[in-house]
Amino acid sequence: MTSALTAAALQAVDSLDAKGFAEYFAPDGKITFGNVPALEGRNAVEAGCAGFFGTIGGMQHDIVNEWVVGKDTIVELAVTYTRKDGRKVSIPVVSIWTVGGTGLIDEYRVFFDLAPVFA
C-alpha cells in the first residue's frame, strides 16, 4: 500500500511540477541527490528540480517497495526516464525522507545512477 505523501509527491515529480513537489517540503527542508551537495530550502528544491526537469522529456516512478517507519519513509522505485530524443531508460532508485512535526518533508535523499539516462 502506498502512503498518501508518497503518491502525491511522486505524482508531482512525474508531472514535472517542481513547484508542486517543493510544496511537500518544510520551508527549510532539503534534498540531496546522490553525492551532490544538498539543496536547502523550498526555493532551492524547486529551482534544482526545475533545472533537472528541463534536461529530460519526462519520467514515471513505479513503486517496487515502500516502508514507513515512524517519521521515515524508504521507497524502492523503478524510474523510467524519457530522454529529450524520446528514448526511454529505466533505472533503479531509492528515496528516503523524514517528515517533521509540520507534516512536511524535512530531509529527502535520492540514490541513483543517472549515467544510463544521459549516455
CNS distance restraints for C-alpha pairs under 8 A (distance, minus, plus):
assign (resid   1 and name CA) (resid  66 and name CA) 7.83 0.50 0.50
assign (resid   2 and name CA) (resid   6 and name CA) 6.52 0.50 0.50
assign (resid   2 and name CA) (resid   7 and name CA) 6.42 0.50 0.50
assign (resid   2 and name CA) (resid  66 and name CA) 6.85 0.50 0.50
assign (resid   3 and name CA) (resid   7 and name CA) 6.27 0.50 0.50
assign (resid   4 and name CA) (resid   8 and name CA) 6.07 0.50 0.50
assign (resid   5 and name CA) (resid   9 and name CA) 5.92 0.50 0.50
assign (resid   6 and name CA) (resid  10 and name CA) 6.00 0.50 0.50
assign (resid   7 and name CA) (resid  11 and name CA) 6.05 0.50 0.50
assign (resid   8 and name CA) (resid  12 and name CA) 6.37 0.50 0.50
assign (resid   9 and name CA) (resid  13 and name CA) 6.42 0.50 0.50
assign (resid   9 and name CA) (resid  21 and name CA) 5.74 0.50 0.50
assign (resid   9 and name CA) (resid  24 and name CA) 6.84 0.50 0.50
assign (resid  10 and name CA) (resid  14 and name CA) 5.98 0.50 0.50
assign (resid  10 and name CA) (resid  21 and name CA) 7.90 0.50 0.50
assign (resid  10 and name CA) (resid  61 and name CA) 6.80 0.50 0.50
assign (resid  11 and name CA) (resid  15 and name CA) 6.08 0.50 0.50
assign (resid  12 and name CA) (resid  16 and name CA) 6.34 0.50 0.50
assign (resid  12 and name CA) (resid  17 and name CA) 5.18 0.50 0.50
assign (resid  12 and name CA) (resid  18 and name CA) 7.24 0.50 0.50
assign (resid  12 and name CA) (resid  20 and name CA) 5.76 0.50 0.50
assign (resid  12 and name CA) (resid  21 and name CA) 5.20 0.50 0.50
assign (resid  13 and name CA) (resid  17 and name CA) 5.80 0.50 0.50
assign (resid  13 and name CA) (resid  18 and name CA) 6.82 0.50 0.50
assign (resid  13 and name CA) (resid  21 and name CA) 6.12 0.50 0.50
assign (resid  13 and name CA) (resid  59 and name CA) 7.88 0.50 0.50
assign (resid  14 and name CA) (resid  58 and name CA) 6.98 0.50 0.50
assign (resid  14 and name CA) (resid  59 and name CA) 5.40 0.50 0.50
assign (resid  14 and name CA) (resid  60 and name CA) 5.40 0.50 0.50
assign (resid  14 and name CA) (resid  61 and name CA) 6.82 0.50 0.50
assign (resid  15 and name CA) (resid  58 and name CA) 7.77 0.50 0.50
assign (resid  15 and name CA) (resid  59 and name CA) 7.99 0.50 0.50
assign (resid  16 and name CA) (resid  50 and name CA) 7.61 0.50 0.50
assign (resid  16 and name CA) (resid  53 and name CA) 6.03 0.50 0.50
assign (resid  16 and name CA) (resid  58 and name CA) 7.01 0.50 0.50
assign (resid  16 and name CA) (resid  59 and name CA) 7.91 0.50 0.50
assign (resid  17 and name CA) (resid  21 and name CA) 6.14 0.50 0.50
assign (resid  17 and name CA) (resid  50 and name CA) 7.66 0.50 0.50
assign (resid  18 and name CA) (resid  22 and name CA) 6.05 0.50 0.50
assign (resid  18 and name CA) (resid  45 and name CA) 7.85 0.50 0.50
assign (resid  18 and name CA) (resid  46 and name CA) 5.01 0.50 0.50
assign (resid  18 and name CA) (resid  47 and name CA) 7.35 0.50 0.50
assign (resid  18 and name CA) (resid  49 and name CA) 5.48 0.50 0.50
assign (resid  18 and name CA) (resid  50 and name CA) 5.21 0.50 0.50
assign (resid  18 and name CA) (resid  53 and name CA) 7.83 0.50 0.50
assign (resid  19 and name CA) (resid  23 and name CA) 6.32 0.50 0.50
assign (resid  19 and name CA) (resid  46 and name CA) 5.37 0.50 0.50
assign (resid  20 and name CA) (resid  24 and name CA) 7.35 0.50 0.50
assign (resid  21 and name CA) (resid  25 and name CA) 7.72 0.50 0.50
assign (resid  21 and name CA) (resid  46 and name CA) 7.32 0.50 0.50
assign (resid  22 and name CA) (resid  42 and name CA) 5.61 0.50 0.50
assign (resid  22 and name CA) (resid  43 and name CA) 7.44 0.50 0.50
assign (resid  22 and name CA) (resid  45 and name CA) 5.84 0.50 0.50
assign (resid  22 and name CA) (resid  46 and name CA) 5.20 0.50 0.50
assign (resid  23 and name CA) (resid  42 and name CA) 7.16 0.50 0.50
assign (resid  24 and name CA) (resid 104 and name CA) 5.47 0.50 0.50
assign (resid  24 and name CA) (resid 105 and name CA) 6.06 0.50 0.50
assign (resid  25 and name CA) (resid  29 and name CA) 5.35 0.50 0.50
assign (resid  25 and name CA) (resid  30 and name CA) 7.56 0.50 0.50
assign (resid  25 and name CA) (resid  42 and name CA) 6.13 0.50 0.50
assign (resid  25 and name CA) (resid 104 and name CA) 5.08 0.50 0.50
assign (resid  25 and name CA) (resid 105 and name CA) 4.42 0.50 0.50
assign (resid  25 and name CA) (resid 106 and name CA) 6.24 0.50 0.50
assign (resid  26 and name CA) (resid  41 and name CA) 7.67 0.50 0.50
assign (resid  26 and name CA) (resid  42 and name CA) 6.81 0.50 0.50
assign (resid  26 and name CA) (resid 100 and name CA) 7.86 0.50 0.50
assign (resid  26 and name CA) (resid 102 and name CA) 7.35 0.50 0.50
assign (resid  26 and name CA) (resid 104 and name CA) 5.10 0.50 0.50
assign (resid  26 and name CA) (resid 105 and name CA) 5.59 0.50 0.50
assign (resid  26 and name CA) (resid 106 and name CA) 5.63 0.50 0.50
assign (resid  27 and name CA) (resid  41 and name CA) 5.59 0.50 0.50
assign (resid  27 and name CA) (resid  42 and name CA) 5.13 0.50 0.50
assign (resid  28 and name CA) (resid  40 and name CA) 6.40 0.50 0.50
assign (resid  28 and name CA) (resid  41 and name CA) 4.26 0.50 0.50
assign (resid  28 and name CA) (resid  42 and name CA) 6.28 0.50 0.50
assign (resid  28 and name CA) (resid 106 and name CA) 7.13 0.50 0.50
assign (resid  29 and name CA) (resid  40 and name CA) 6.08 0.50 0.50
assign (resid  29 and name CA) (resid  41 and name CA) 5.14 0.50 0.50
assign (resid  29 and name CA) (resid  42 and name CA) 6.20 0.50 0.50
assign (resid  29 and name CA) (resid 105 and name CA) 6.22 0.50 0.50
assign (resid  29 and name CA) (resid 106 and name CA) 4.26 0.50 0.50
assign (resid  29 and name CA) (resid 107 and name CA) 5.64 0.50 0.50
assign (resid  29 and name CA) (resid 108 and name CA) 8.00 0.50 0.50
assign (resid  30 and name CA) (resid  38 and name CA) 6.30 0.50 0.50
assign (resid  30 and name CA) (resid  39 and name CA) 5.43 0.50 0.50
assign (resid  30 and name CA) (resid  40 and name CA) 4.31 0.50 0.50
assign (resid  30 and name CA) (resid  41 and name CA) 5.74 0.50 0.50
assign (resid  30 and name CA) (resid  42 and name CA) 7.33 0.50 0.50
assign (resid  30 and name CA) (resid  45 and name CA) 6.85 0.50 0.50
assign (resid  30 and name CA) (resid 106 and name CA) 6.27 0.50 0.50
assign (resid  30 and name CA) (resid 107 and name CA) 5.00 0.50 0.50
assign (resid  30 and name CA) (resid 108 and name CA) 6.25 0.50 0.50
assign (resid  31 and name CA) (resid  38 and name CA) 5.48 0.50 0.50
assign (resid  31 and name CA) (resid  39 and name CA) 5.34 0.50 0.50
assign (resid  31 and name CA) (resid  40 and name CA) 6.72 0.50 0.50
assign (resid  31 and name CA) (resid  45 and name CA) 6.59 0.50 0.50
assign (resid  31 and name CA) (resid 107 and name CA) 5.88 0.50 0.50
assign (resid  31 and name CA) (resid 108 and name CA) 4.57 0.50 0.50
assign (resid  31 and name CA) (resid 109 and name CA) 5.68 0.50 0.50
assign (resid  31 and name CA) (resid 110 and name CA) 7.80 0.50 0.50
assign (resid  32 and name CA) (resid  36 and name CA) 6.47 0.50 0.50
assign (resid  32 and name CA) (resid  37 and name CA) 6.39 0.50 0.50
assign (resid  32 and name CA) (resid  38 and name CA) 4.32 0.50 0.50
assign (resid  32 and name CA) (resid  39 and name CA) 6.34 0.50 0.50
assign (resid  32 and name CA) (resid 108 and name CA) 6.32 0.50 0.50
assign (resid  32 and name CA) (resid 109 and name CA) 4.80 0.50 0.50
assign (resid  32 and name CA) (resid 110 and name CA) 6.26 0.50 0.50
assign (resid  33 and name CA) (resid  37 and name CA) 7.63 0.50 0.50
assign (resid  33 and name CA) (resid  38 and name CA) 7.14 0.50 0.50
assign (resid  33 and name CA) (resid 109 and name CA) 6.04 0.50 0.50
assign (resid  33 and name CA) (resid 110 and name CA) 4.89 0.50 0.50
assign (resid  33 and name CA) (resid 111 and name CA) 6.39 0.50 0.50
assign (resid  33 and name CA) (resid 112 and name CA) 7.92 0.50 0.50
assign (resid  34 and name CA) (resid 109 and name CA) 7.27 0.50 0.50
assign (resid  34 and name CA) (resid 110 and name CA) 5.84 0.50 0.50
assign (resid  34 and name CA) (resid 111 and name CA) 4.90 0.50 0.50
assign (resid  34 and name CA) (resid 112 and name CA) 6.49 0.50 0.50
assign (resid  39 and name CA) (resid  44 and name CA) 5.45 0.50 0.50
assign (resid  39 and name CA) (resid  45 and name CA) 5.61 0.50 0.50
assign (resid  39 and name CA) (resid  48 and name CA) 7.11 0.50 0.50
assign (resid  40 and name CA) (resid  44 and name CA) 5.81 0.50 0.50
assign (resid  40 and name CA) (resid  45 and name CA) 6.68 0.50 0.50
assign (resid  41 and name CA) (resid  45 and name CA) 6.28 0.50 0.50
assign (resid  42 and name CA) (resid  46 and name CA) 6.20 0.50 0.50
assign (resid  43 and name CA) (resid  47 and name CA) 6.12 0.50 0.50
assign (resid  44 and name CA) (resid  48 and name CA) 5.88 0.50 0.50
assign (resid  45 and name CA) (resid  49 and name CA) 6.05 0.50 0.50
assign (resid  46 and name CA) (resid  50 and name CA) 5.99 0.50 0.50
assign (resid  47 and name CA) (resid  51 and name CA) 6.13 0.50 0.50
assign (resid  48 and name CA) (resid  52 and name CA) 6.35 0.50 0.50
assign (resid  49 and name CA) (resid  53 and name CA) 5.98 0.50 0.50
assign (resid  50 and name CA) (resid  54 and name CA) 6.25 0.50 0.50
assign (resid  51 and name CA) (resid  55 and name CA) 7.07 0.50 0.50
assign (resid  52 and name CA) (resid  56 and name CA) 7.24 0.50 0.50
assign (resid  53 and name CA) (resid  57 and name CA) 7.64 0.50 0.50
assign (resid  53 and name CA) (resid  58 and name CA) 7.50 0.50 0.50
assign (resid  55 and name CA) (resid  83 and name CA) 7.88 0.50 0.50
assign (resid  55 and name CA) (resid  84 and name CA) 7.20 0.50 0.50
assign (resid  56 and name CA) (resid  81 and name CA) 7.21 0.50 0.50
assign (resid  56 and name CA) (resid  82 and name CA) 6.25 0.50 0.50
assign (resid  56 and name CA) (resid  83 and name CA) 4.99 0.50 0.50
assign (resid  56 and name CA) (resid  84 and name CA) 5.33 0.50 0.50
assign (resid  57 and name CA) (resid  81 and name CA) 7.49 0.50 0.50
assign (resid  57 and name CA) (resid  82 and name CA) 5.02 0.50 0.50
assign (resid  57 and name CA) (resid  83 and name CA) 5.09 0.50 0.50
assign (resid  57 and name CA) (resid  84 and name CA) 4.80 0.50 0.50
assign (resid  57 and name CA) (resid  85 and name CA) 7.91 0.50 0.50
assign (resid  57 and name CA) (resid  86 and name CA) 7.06 0.50 0.50
assign (resid  58 and name CA) (resid  81 and name CA) 5.82 0.50 0.50
assign (resid  58 and name CA) (resid  82 and name CA) 4.81 0.50 0.50
assign (resid  58 and name CA) (resid  83 and name CA) 7.03 0.50 0.50
assign (resid  59 and name CA) (resid  79 and name CA) 6.80 0.50 0.50
assign (resid  59 and name CA) (resid  80 and name CA) 5.45 0.50 0.50
assign (resid  59 and name CA) (resid  81 and name CA) 4.26 0.50 0.50
assign (resid  59 and name CA) (resid  82 and name CA) 5.72 0.50 0.50
assign (resid  60 and name CA) (resid  79 and name CA) 5.62 0.50 0.50
assign (resid  60 and name CA) (resid  80 and name CA) 5.16 0.50 0.50
assign (resid  60 and name CA) (resid  81 and name CA) 6.55 0.50 0.50
assign (resid  61 and name CA) (resid  77 and name CA) 6.36 0.50 0.50
assign (resid  61 and name CA) (resid  78 and name CA) 6.08 0.50 0.50
assign (resid  61 and name CA) (resid  79 and name CA) 4.52 0.50 0.50
assign (resid  61 and name CA) (resid  80 and name CA) 6.56 0.50 0.50
assign (resid  62 and name CA) (resid  77 and name CA) 5.54 0.50 0.50
assign (resid  62 and name CA) (resid  78 and name CA) 5.19 0.50 0.50
assign (resid  62 and name CA) (resid  79 and name CA) 6.09 0.50 0.50
assign (resid  63 and name CA) (resid  75 and name CA) 6.96 0.50 0.50
assign (resid  63 and name CA) (resid  76 and name CA) 6.19 0.50 0.50
assign (resid  63 and name CA) (resid  77 and name CA) 4.63 0.50 0.50
assign (resid  63 and name CA) (resid  78 and name CA) 6.51 0.50 0.50
assign (resid  64 and name CA) (resid  75 and name CA) 7.56 0.50 0.50
assign (resid  64 and name CA) (resid  76 and name CA) 5.37 0.50 0.50
assign (resid  64 and name CA) (resid  77 and name CA) 5.15 0.50 0.50
assign (resid  64 and name CA) (resid  78 and name CA) 6.71 0.50 0.50
assign (resid  65 and name CA) (resid  75 and name CA) 5.81 0.50 0.50
assign (resid  65 and name CA) (resid  76 and name CA) 5.06 0.50 0.50
assign (resid  65 and name CA) (resid  77 and name CA) 7.06 0.50 0.50
assign (resid  66 and name CA) (resid  73 and name CA) 7.16 0.50 0.50
assign (resid  66 and name CA) (resid  74 and name CA) 5.71 0.50 0.50
assign (resid  66 and name CA) (resid  75 and name CA) 4.41 0.50 0.50
assign (resid  66 and name CA) (resid  76 and name CA) 6.28 0.50 0.50
assign (resid  67 and name CA) (resid  73 and name CA) 5.66 0.50 0.50
assign (resid  67 and name CA) (resid  74 and name CA) 5.17 0.50 0.50
assign (resid  67 and name CA) (resid  75 and name CA) 6.45 0.50 0.50
assign (resid  68 and name CA) (resid  72 and name CA) 5.77 0.50 0.50
assign (resid  68 and name CA) (resid  73 and name CA) 4.40 0.50 0.50
assign (resid  68 and name CA) (resid  74 and name CA) 6.48 0.50 0.50
assign (resid  69 and name CA) (resid  73 and name CA) 6.34 0.50 0.50
assign (resid  71 and name CA) (resid  98 and name CA) 5.47 0.50 0.50
assign (resid  71 and name CA) (resid  99 and name CA) 5.20 0.50 0.50
assign (resid  71 and name CA) (resid 100 and name CA) 7.03 0.50 0.50
assign (resid  72 and name CA) (resid  96 and name CA) 7.21 0.50 0.50
assign (resid  72 and name CA) (resid  97 and name CA) 5.76 0.50 0.50
assign (resid  72 and name CA) (resid  98 and name CA) 4.53 0.50 0.50
assign (resid  72 and name CA) (resid  99 and name CA) 6.53 0.50 0.50
assign (resid  73 and name CA) (resid  96 and name CA) 5.57 0.50 0.50
assign (resid  73 and name CA) (resid  97 and name CA) 5.38 0.50 0.50
assign (resid  73 and name CA) (resid  98 and name CA) 6.46 0.50 0.50
assign (resid  74 and name CA) (resid  94 and name CA) 7.11 0.50 0.50
assign (resid  74 and name CA) (resid  95 and name CA) 5.83 0.50 0.50
assign (resid  74 and name CA) (resid  96 and name CA) 4.47 0.50 0.50
assign (resid  74 and name CA) (resid  97 and name CA) 6.77 0.50 0.50
assign (resid  75 and name CA) (resid  94 and name CA) 5.65 0.50 0.50
assign (resid  75 and name CA) (resid  95 and name CA) 5.24 0.50 0.50
assign (resid  75 and name CA) (resid  96 and name CA) 6.40 0.50 0.50
assign (resid  76 and name CA) (resid  92 and name CA) 7.51 0.50 0.50
assign (resid  76 and name CA) (resid  93 and name CA) 6.03 0.50 0.50
assign (resid  76 and name CA) (resid  94 and name CA) 4.63 0.50 0.50
assign (resid  76 and name CA) (resid  95 and name CA) 6.70 0.50 0.50
assign (resid  77 and name CA) (resid  92 and name CA) 5.83 0.50 0.50
assign (resid  77 and name CA) (resid  93 and name CA) 5.05 0.50 0.50
assign (resid  77 and name CA) (resid  94 and name CA) 6.02 0.50 0.50
assign (resid  77 and name CA) (resid  95 and name CA) 7.90 0.50 0.50
assign (resid  78 and name CA) (resid  90 and name CA) 6.49 0.50 0.50
assign (resid  78 and name CA) (resid  91 and name CA) 5.77 0.50 0.50
assign (resid  78 and name CA) (resid  92 and name CA) 4.75 0.50 0.50
assign (resid  78 and name CA) (resid  93 and name CA) 6.15 0.50 0.50
assign (resid  79 and name CA) (resid  90 and name CA) 5.37 0.50 0.50
assign (resid  79 and name CA) (resid  91 and name CA) 5.49 0.50 0.50
assign (resid  79 and name CA) (resid  92 and name CA) 6.29 0.50 0.50
assign (resid  79 and name CA) (resid  93 and name CA) 6.70 0.50 0.50
assign (resid  80 and name CA) (resid  88 and name CA) 6.38 0.50 0.50
assign (resid  80 and name CA) (resid  89 and name CA) 5.46 0.50 0.50
assign (resid  80 and name CA) (resid  90 and name CA) 4.04 0.50 0.50
assign (resid  80 and name CA) (resid  91 and name CA) 6.52 0.50 0.50
assign (resid  81 and name CA) (resid  88 and name CA) 5.54 0.50 0.50
assign (resid  81 and name CA) (resid  89 and name CA) 5.28 0.50 0.50
assign (resid  81 and name CA) (resid  90 and name CA) 6.13 0.50 0.50
assign (resid  81 and name CA) (resid 117 and name CA) 6.85 0.50 0.50
assign (resid  82 and name CA) (resid  86 and name CA) 5.76 0.50 0.50
assign (resid  82 and name CA) (resid  87 and name CA) 5.77 0.50 0.50
assign (resid  82 and name CA) (resid  88 and name CA) 4.50 0.50 0.50
assign (resid  82 and name CA) (resid  89 and name CA) 6.56 0.50 0.50
assign (resid  83 and name CA) (resid  87 and name CA) 5.36 0.50 0.50
assign (resid  83 and name CA) (resid  88 and name CA) 6.12 0.50 0.50
assign (resid  83 and name CA) (resid  89 and name CA) 7.58 0.50 0.50
assign (resid  83 and name CA) (resid 117 and name CA) 6.93 0.50 0.50
assign (resid  83 and name CA) (resid 118 and name CA) 7.67 0.50 0.50
assign (resid  89 and name CA) (resid 116 and name CA) 7.05 0.50 0.50
assign (resid  89 and name CA) (resid 117 and name CA) 5.79 0.50 0.50
assign (resid  90 and name CA) (resid 117 and name CA) 7.87 0.50 0.50
assign (resid  91 and name CA) (resid 112 and name CA) 7.62 0.50 0.50
assign (resid  91 and name CA) (resid 113 and name CA) 7.59 0.50 0.50
assign (resid  91 and name CA) (resid 114 and name CA) 7.75 0.50 0.50
assign (resid  91 and name CA) (resid 116 and name CA) 7.77 0.50 0.50
assign (resid  92 and name CA) (resid 112 and name CA) 6.61 0.50 0.50
assign (resid  93 and name CA) (resid 110 and name CA) 7.13 0.50 0.50
assign (resid  93 and name CA) (resid 111 and name CA) 5.79 0.50 0.50
assign (resid  93 and name CA) (resid 112 and name CA) 4.93 0.50 0.50
assign (resid  93 and name CA) (resid 113 and name CA) 7.99 0.50 0.50
assign (resid  94 and name CA) (resid 110 and name CA) 5.88 0.50 0.50
assign (resid  94 and name CA) (resid 111 and name CA) 5.22 0.50 0.50
assign (resid  94 and name CA) (resid 112 and name CA) 6.81 0.50 0.50
assign (resid  95 and name CA) (resid 108 and name CA) 7.13 0.50 0.50
assign (resid  95 and name CA) (resid 109 and name CA) 5.63 0.50 0.50
assign (resid  95 and name CA) (resid 110 and name CA) 4.43 0.50 0.50
assign (resid  95 and name CA) (resid 111 and name CA) 6.30 0.50 0.50
assign (resid  96 and name CA) (resid 108 and name CA) 5.75 0.50 0.50
assign (resid  96 and name CA) (resid 109 and name CA) 5.17 0.50 0.50
assign (resid  96 and name CA) (resid 110 and name CA) 6.50 0.50 0.50
assign (resid  97 and name CA) (resid 105 and name CA) 6.65 0.50 0.50
assign (resid  97 and name CA) (resid 106 and name CA) 7.45 0.50 0.50
assign (resid  97 and name CA) (resid 107 and name CA) 5.44 0.50 0.50
assign (resid  97 and name CA) (resid 108 and name CA) 4.16 0.50 0.50
assign (resid  97 and name CA) (resid 109 and name CA) 6.16 0.50 0.50
assign (resid  98 and name CA) (resid 105 and name CA) 5.75 0.50 0.50
assign (resid  98 and name CA) (resid 106 and name CA) 5.75 0.50 0.50
assign (resid  98 and name CA) (resid 107 and name CA) 5.39 0.50 0.50
assign (resid  98 and name CA) (resid 108 and name CA) 6.61 0.50 0.50
assign (resid  99 and name CA) (resid 103 and name CA) 5.71 0.50 0.50
assign (resid  99 and name CA) (resid 104 and name CA) 5.34 0.50 0.50
assign (resid  99 and name CA) (resid 105 and name CA) 4.36 0.50 0.50
assign (resid  99 and name CA) (resid 106 and name CA) 5.52 0.50 0.50
assign (resid  99 and name CA) (resid 107 and name CA) 7.34 0.50 0.50
assign (resid 100 and name CA) (resid 104 and name CA) 5.91 0.50 0.50
assign (resid 100 and name CA) (resid 105 and name CA) 6.20 0.50 0.50
assign (resid 100 and name CA) (resid 106 and name CA) 5.66 0.50 0.50
assign (resid 114 and name CA) (resid 118 and name CA) 6.82 0.50 0.50
assign (resid 115 and name CA) (resid 119 and name CA) 5.90 0.50 0.50
